Amino acid sequence: MPIINIQMLGSATAEQKAQIVEEITNTMVNILGKNPQNTHIIFNEKSAEDWGHAGELVANRKK
């Protein structure tokens, strides 16, 4: 049972998430032969204050 976690900054619309879920599920089916009924995709959306990169918060890098 694949469980795929997607972590990203910002947010996506419901329509964008639906497309991502469909395409990733299809990829798992086509490449690995996984059952789409057992494929789970979890979105973890973070703000720039919740993400650090290269020693500083991403929110501070945008300023």
PDB file as gemmi writes it, atoms N, CA and C in Angstrom:
CRYST1    1.000    1.000    1.000  90.00  90.00  90.00 P 1                      
ATOM      1  N   MET A   1       0.843  -1.169   0.000  1.00  0.00           N  
ATOM      2  CA  MET A   1       0.000   0.000   0.000  1.00  0.00           C  
ATOM      3  C   MET A   1       0.891   1.236   0.000  1.00  0.00           C  
ATOM      4  N   PRO A   2       0.972   1.942  -1.123  1.00  0.00           N  
ATOM      5  CA  PRO A   2       1.774   3.156  -1.148  1.00  0.00           C  
ATOM      6  C   PRO A   2       1.092   4.287  -0.379  1.00  0.00           C  
ATOM      7  N   ILE A   3       1.882   4.965   0.435  1.00  0.00           N  
ATOM      8  CA  ILE A   3       1.448   6.190   1.100  1.00  0.00           C  
ATOM      9  C   ILE A   3       2.444   7.262   0.682  1.00  0.00           C  
ATOM     10  N   ILE A   4       1.966   8.246  -0.038  1.00  0.00           N  
ATOM     11  CA  ILE A   4       2.831   9.274  -0.606  1.00  0.00           C  
ATOM     12  C   ILE A   4       2.557  10.580   0.110  1.00  0.00           C  
ATOM     13  N   ASN A   5       3.594  11.163   0.709  1.00  0.00           N  
ATOM     14  CA  ASN A   5       3.485  12.435   1.404  1.00  0.00           C  
ATOM     15  C   ASN A   5       4.058  13.536   0.533  1.00  0.00           C  
ATOM     16  N   ILE A   6       3.283  14.584   0.335  1.00  0.00           N  
ATOM     17  CA  ILE A   6       3.730  15.738  -0.438  1.00  0.00           C  
ATOM     18  C   ILE A   6       3.813  16.913   0.517  1.00  0.00           C  
ATOM     19  N   GLN A   7       5.015  17.433   0.696  1.00  0.00           N  
ATOM     20  CA  GLN A   7       5.208  18.611   1.522  1.00  0.00           C  
ATOM     21  C   GLN A   7       5.561  19.765   0.606  1.00  0.00           C  
ATOM     22  N   MET A   8       4.877  20.895   0.822  1.00  0.00           N  
ATOM     23  CA  MET A   8       5.137  22.029  -0.049  1.00  0.00           C  
ATOM     24  C   MET A   8       4.842  23.330   0.665  1.00  0.00           C  
ATOM     25  N   LEU A   9       5.503  24.371   0.196  1.00  0.00           N  
ATOM     26  CA  LEU A   9       5.224  25.709   0.688  1.00  0.00           C  
ATOM     27  C   LEU A   9       3.990  26.247  -0.008  1.00  0.00           C  
ATOM     28  N   GLY A  10       3.231  27.058   0.714  1.00  0.00           N  
ATOM     29  CA  GLY A  10       2.049  27.654   0.114  1.00  0.00           C  
ATOM     30  C   GLY A  10       0.907  26.668   0.060  1.00  0.00           C  
ATOM     31  N   SER A  11      -0.033  26.959  -0.806  1.00  0.00           N  
ATOM     32  CA  SER A  11      -1.202  26.102  -0.898  1.00  0.00           C  
ATOM     33  C   SER A  11      -1.577  25.879  -2.355  1.00  0.00           C  
ATOM     34  N   ALA A  12      -2.304  24.818  -2.571  1.00  0.00           N  
ATOM     35  CA  ALA A  12      -2.816  24.487  -3.896  1.00  0.00           C  
ATOM     36  C   ALA A  12      -4.340  24.486  -3.813  1.00  0.00           C  
ATOM     37  N   THR A  13      -4.979  24.732  -4.928  1.00  0.00           N  
ATOM     38  CA  THR A  13      -6.442  24.686  -4.952  1.00  0.00           C  
ATOM     39  C   THR A  13      -6.902  23.233  -4.902  1.00  0.00           C  
ATOM     40  N   ALA A  14      -8.175  23.051  -4.602  1.00  0.00           N  
ATOM     41  CA  ALA A  14      -8.743  21.699  -4.588  1.00  0.00           C  
ATOM     42  C   ALA A  14      -8.614  21.059  -5.963  1.00  0.00           C  
ATOM     43  N   GLU A  15      -8.800  21.838  -7.018  1.00  0.00           N  
ATOM     44  CA  GLU A  15      -8.677  21.314  -8.385  1.00  0.00           C  
ATOM     45  C   GLU A  15      -7.238  20.874  -8.675  1.00  0.00           C  
ATOM     46  N   GLN A  16      -6.263  21.656  -8.222  1.00  0.00           N  
ATOM     47  CA  GLN A  16      -4.860  21.282  -8.428  1.00  0.00           C  
ATOM     48  C   GLN A  16      -4.515  20.016  -7.658  1.00  0.00           C  
ATOM     49  N   LYS A  17      -4.998  19.920  -6.426  1.00  0.00           N  
ATOM     50  CA  LYS A  17      -4.738  18.718  -5.627  1.00  0.00           C  
ATOM     51  C   LYS A  17      -5.369  17.497  -6.272  1.00  0.00           C  
ATOM     52  N   ALA A  18      -6.571  17.636  -6.791  1.00  0.00           N  
ATOM     53  CA  ALA A  18      -7.237  16.514  -7.455  1.00  0.00           C  
ATOM     54  C   ALA A  18      -6.423  16.037  -8.650  1.00  0.00           C  
ATOM     55  N   GLN A  19      -5.883  16.980  -9.414  1.00  0.00           N  
ATOM     56  CA  GLN A  19      -5.070  16.604 -10.573  1.00  0.00           C  
ATOM     57  C   GLN A  19      -3.780  15.918 -10.136  1.00  0.00           C  
ATOM     58  N   ILE A  20      -3.154  16.426  -9.096  1.00  0.00           N  
ATOM     59  CA  ILE A  20      -1.928  15.804  -8.580  1.00  0.00           C  
ATOM     60  C   ILE A  20      -2.212  14.380  -8.115  1.00  0.00           C  
ATOM     61  N   VAL A  21      -3.303  14.199  -7.360  1.00  0.00           N  
ATOM     62  CA  VAL A  21      -3.668  12.864  -6.865  1.00  0.00           C  
ATOM     63  C   VAL A  21      -3.894  11.910  -8.036  1.00  0.00           C  
ATOM     64  N   GLU A  22      -4.620  12.362  -9.036  1.00  0.00           N  
ATOM     65  CA  GLU A  22      -4.892  11.507 -10.195  1.00  0.00           C  
ATOM     66  C   GLU A  22      -3.610  11.120 -10.922  1.00  0.00           C  
ATOM     67  N   GLU A  23      -2.760  12.092 -11.169  1.00  0.00           N  
ATOM     68  CA  GLU A  23      -1.541  11.807 -11.939  1.00  0.00           C  
ATOM     69  C   GLU A  23      -0.547  10.953 -11.167  1.00  0.00           C  
ATOM     70  N   ILE A  24      -0.381  11.212  -9.875  1.00  0.00           N  
ATOM     71  CA  ILE A  24       0.544  10.385  -9.089  1.00  0.00           C  
ATOM     72  C   ILE A  24       0.004   8.968  -8.951  1.00  0.00           C  
ATOM     73  N   THR A  25      -1.293   8.834  -8.732  1.00  0.00           N  
ATOM     74  CA  THR A  25      -1.887   7.497  -8.656  1.00  0.00           C  
ATOM     75  C   THR A  25      -1.675   6.745  -9.963  1.00  0.00           C  
ATOM     76  N   ASN A  26      -1.931   7.396 -11.078  1.00  0.00           N  
ATOM     77  CA  ASN A  26      -1.719   6.756 -12.386  1.00  0.00           C  
ATOM     78  C   ASN A  26      -0.264   6.358 -12.587  1.00  0.00           C  
ATOM     79  N   THR A  27       0.658   7.184 -12.132  1.00  0.00           N  
ATOM     80  CA  THR A  27       2.081   6.851 -12.239  1.00  0.00           C  
ATOM     81  C   THR A  27       2.408   5.603 -11.421  1.00  0.00           C  
ATOM     82  N   MET A  28       1.875   5.506 -10.213  1.00  0.00           N  
ATOM     83  CA  MET A  28       2.125   4.330  -9.375  1.00  0.00           C  
ATOM     84  C   MET A  28       1.553   3.065 -10.022  1.00  0.00           C  
ATOM     85  N   VAL A  29       0.394   3.197 -10.650  1.00  0.00           N  
ATOM     86  CA  VAL A  29      -0.226   2.059 -11.343  1.00  0.00           C  
ATOM     87  C   VAL A  29       0.601   1.670 -12.559  1.00  0.00           C  
ATOM     88  N   ASN A  30       0.957   2.648 -13.393  1.00  0.00           N  
ATOM     89  CA  ASN A  30       1.647   2.376 -14.659  1.00  0.00           C  
ATOM     90  C   ASN A  30       3.074   1.886 -14.491  1.00  0.00           C  
ATOM     91  N   ILE A  31       3.788   2.428 -13.515  1.00  0.00           N  
ATOM     92  CA  ILE A  31       5.200   2.063 -13.360  1.00  0.00           C  
ATOM     93  C   ILE A  31       5.399   0.900 -12.400  1.00  0.00           C  
ATOM     94  N   LEU A  32       4.672   0.916 -11.280  1.00  0.00           N  
ATOM     95  CA  LEU A  32       4.897  -0.105 -10.261  1.00  0.00           C  
ATOM     96  C   LEU A  32       3.791  -1.149 -10.183  1.00  0.00           C  
ATOM     97  N   GLY A  33       2.728  -0.967 -10.955  1.00  0.00           N  
ATOM     98  CA  GLY A  33       1.632  -1.924 -10.936  1.00  0.00           C  
ATOM     99  C   GLY A  33       0.825  -1.902  -9.647  1.00  0.00           C  
ATOM    100  N   LYS A  34       0.817  -0.777  -8.947  1.00  0.00           N  
ATOM    101  CA  LYS A  34       0.095  -0.684  -7.678  1.00  0.00           C  
ATOM    102  C   LYS A  34      -1.409  -0.577  -7.907  1.00  0.00           C  
ATOM    103  N   ASN A  35      -2.162  -1.029  -6.947  1.00  0.00           N  
ATOM    104  CA  ASN A  35      -3.611  -0.961  -6.988  1.00  0.00           C  
ATOM    105  C   ASN A  35      -4.019   0.473  -6.614  1.00  0.00           C  
ATOM    106  N   PRO A  36      -4.741   1.176  -7.486  1.00  0.00           N  
ATOM    107  CA  PRO A  36      -5.119   2.553  -7.159  1.00  0.00           C  
ATOM    108  C   PRO A  36      -6.008   2.652  -5.918  1.00  0.00           C  
ATOM    109  N   GLN A  37      -6.746   1.587  -5.617  1.00  0.00           N  
ATOM    110  CA  GLN A  37      -7.610   1.593  -4.437  1.00  0.00           C  
ATOM    111  C   GLN A  37      -6.821   1.570  -3.132  1.00  0.00           C  
ATOM    112  N   ASN A  38      -5.544   1.200  -3.226  1.00  0.00           N  
ATOM    113  CA  ASN A  38      -4.696   1.133  -2.036  1.00  0.00           C  
ATOM    114  C   ASN A  38      -3.646   2.235  -2.000  1.00  0.00           C  
ATOM    115  N   THR A  39      -3.752   3.205  -2.890  1.00  0.00           N  
ATOM    116  CA  THR A  39      -2.769   4.285  -2.972  1.00  0.00           C  
ATOM    117  C   THR A  39      -3.298   5.510  -2.231  1.00  0.00           C  
ATOM    118  N   HIS A  40      -2.520   5.992  -1.285  1.00  0.00           N  
ATOM    119  CA  HIS A  40      -2.905   7.144  -0.461  1.00  0.00           C  
ATOM    120  C   HIS A  40      -1.926   8.282  -0.705  1.00  0.00           C  
ATOM    121  N   ILE A  41      -2.443   9.503  -0.813  1.00  0.00           N  
ATOM    122  CA  ILE A  41      -1.610  10.695  -1.016  1.00  0.00           C  
ATOM    123  C   ILE A  41      -2.020  11.721   0.027  1.00  0.00           C  
ATOM    124  N   ILE A  42      -1.026  12.225   0.752  1.00  0.00           N  
ATOM    125  CA  ILE A  42      -1.267  13.170   1.841  1.00  0.00           C  
ATOM    126  C   ILE A  42      -0.541  14.468   1.527  1.00  0.00           C  
ATOM    127  N   PHE A  43      -1.262  15.576   1.593  1.00  0.00           N  
ATOM    128  CA  PHE A  43      -0.670  16.898   1.381  1.00  0.00           C  
ATOM    129  C   PHE A  43      -0.362  17.537   2.730  1.00  0.00           C  
ATOM    130  N   ASN A  44       0.837  18.046   2.867  1.00  0.00           N  
ATOM    131  CA  ASN A  44       1.249  18.815   4.038  1.00  0.00           C  
ATOM    132  C   ASN A  44       1.692  20.178   3.541  1.00  0.00           C  
ATOM    133  N   GLU A  45       0.804  21.146   3.642  1.00  0.00           N  
ATOM    134  CA  GLU A  45       1.120  22.485   3.174  1.00  0.00           C  
ATOM    135  C   GLU A  45       1.655  23.313   4.341  1.00  0.00           C  
ATOM    136  N   LYS A  46       2.750  23.989   4.092  1.00  0.00           N  
ATOM    137  CA  LYS A  46       3.418  24.764   5.130  1.00  0.00           C  
ATOM    138  C   LYS A  46       3.537  26.221   4.705  1.00  0.00           C  
ATOM    139  N   SER A  47       3.555  27.084   5.688  1.00  0.00           N  
ATOM    140  CA  SER A  47       3.817  28.492   5.396  1.00  0.00           C  
ATOM    141  C   SER A  47       5.331  28.696   5.360  1.00  0.00           C  
ATOM    142  N   ALA A  48       5.739  29.824   4.849  1.00  0.00           N  
ATOM    143  CA  ALA A  48       7.167  30.125   4.750  1.00  0.00           C  
ATOM    144  C   ALA A  48       7.819  30.206   6.133  1.00  0.00           C  
ATOM    145  N   GLU A  49       7.027  30.487   7.172  1.00  0.00           N  
ATOM    146  CA  GLU A  49       7.563  30.533   8.537  1.00  0.00           C  
ATOM    147  C   GLU A  49       7.795  29.138   9.116  1.00  0.00           C  
ATOM    148  N   ASP A  50       7.267  28.120   8.459  1.00  0.00           N  
ATOM    149  CA  ASP A  50       7.409  26.743   8.930  1.00  0.00           C  
ATOM    150  C   ASP A  50       8.489  25.971   8.183  1.00  0.00           C  
ATOM    151  N   TRP A  51       9.253  26.656   7.330  1.00  0.00           N  
ATOM    152  CA  TRP A  51      10.206  25.958   6.476  1.00  0.00           C  
ATOM    153  C   TRP A  51      11.565  26.653   6.556  1.00  0.00           C  
ATOM    154  N   GLY A  52      12.596  25.883   6.788  1.00  0.00           N  
ATOM    155  CA  GLY A  52      13.953  26.428   6.811  1.00  0.00           C  
ATOM    156  C   GLY A  52      14.776  25.858   5.674  1.00  0.00           C  
ATOM    157  N   HIS A  53      15.670  26.669   5.144  1.00  0.00           N  
ATOM    158  CA  HIS A  53      16.553  26.230   4.054  1.00  0.00           C  
ATOM    159  C   HIS A  53      17.842  27.036   4.116  1.00  0.00           C  
ATOM    160  N   ALA A  54      18.942  26.352   3.980  1.00  0.00           N  
ATOM    161  CA  ALA A  54      20.268  26.994   3.956  1.00  0.00           C  
ATOM    162  C   ALA A  54      20.505  27.841   5.201  1.00  0.00           C  
ATOM    163  N   GLY A  55      20.031  27.369   6.339  1.00  0.00           N  
ATOM    164  CA  GLY A  55      20.322  28.017   7.611  1.00  0.00           C  
ATOM    165  C   GLY A  55      19.399  29.148   8.001  1.00  0.00           C  
ATOM    166  N   GLU A  56      18.323  29.364   7.268  1.00  0.00           N  
ATOM    167  CA  GLU A  56      17.394  30.415   7.665  1.00  0.00           C  
ATOM    168  C   GLU A  56      15.980  30.065   7.235  1.00  0.00           C  
ATOM    169  N   LEU A  57      15.016  30.744   7.834  1.00  0.00           N  
ATOM    170  CA  LEU A  57      13.632  30.537   7.454  1.00  0.00           C  
ATOM    171  C   LEU A  57      13.399  31.050   6.026  1.00  0.00           C  
ATOM    172  N   VAL A  58      12.614  30.332   5.299  1.00  0.00           N  
ATOM    173  CA  VAL A  58      12.282  30.762   3.935  1.00  0.00           C  
ATOM    174  C   VAL A  58      11.579  32.117   3.970  1.00  0.00           C  
ATOM    175  N   ALA A  59      10.771  32.357   5.008  1.00  0.00           N  
ATOM    176  CA  ALA A  59      10.071  33.648   5.113  1.00  0.00           C  
ATOM    177  C   ALA A  59      11.070  34.803   5.178  1.00  0.00           C  
ATOM    178  N   ASN A  60      12.177  34.594   5.838  1.00  0.00           N  
ATOM    179  CA  ASN A  60      13.192  35.652   5.945  1.00  0.00           C  
ATOM    180  C   ASN A  60      13.959  35.842   4.651  1.00  0.00           C  
ATOM    181  N   ARG A  61      14.073  34.808   3.858  1.00  0.00           N  
ATOM    182  CA  ARG A  61      14.812  34.898   2.597  1.00  0.00           C  
ATOM    183  C   ARG A  61      14.034  35.690   1.557  1.00  0.00           C  
ATOM    184  N   LYS A  62      12.703  35.703   1.676  1.00  0.00           N  
ATOM    185  CA  LYS A  62      11.873  36.394   0.690  1.00  0.00           C  
ATOM    186  C   LYS A  62      11.903  37.907   0.885  1.00  0.00           C  
ATOM    187  N   LYS A  63      12.314  38.351   2.067  1.00  0.00           N  
ATOM    188  CA  LYS A  63      12.289  39.794   2.381  1.00  0.00           C  
ATOM    189  C   LYS A  63      13.399  40.540   1.670  1.00  0.00           C  
TER     190      LYS A  63                                                      
END                                                                             
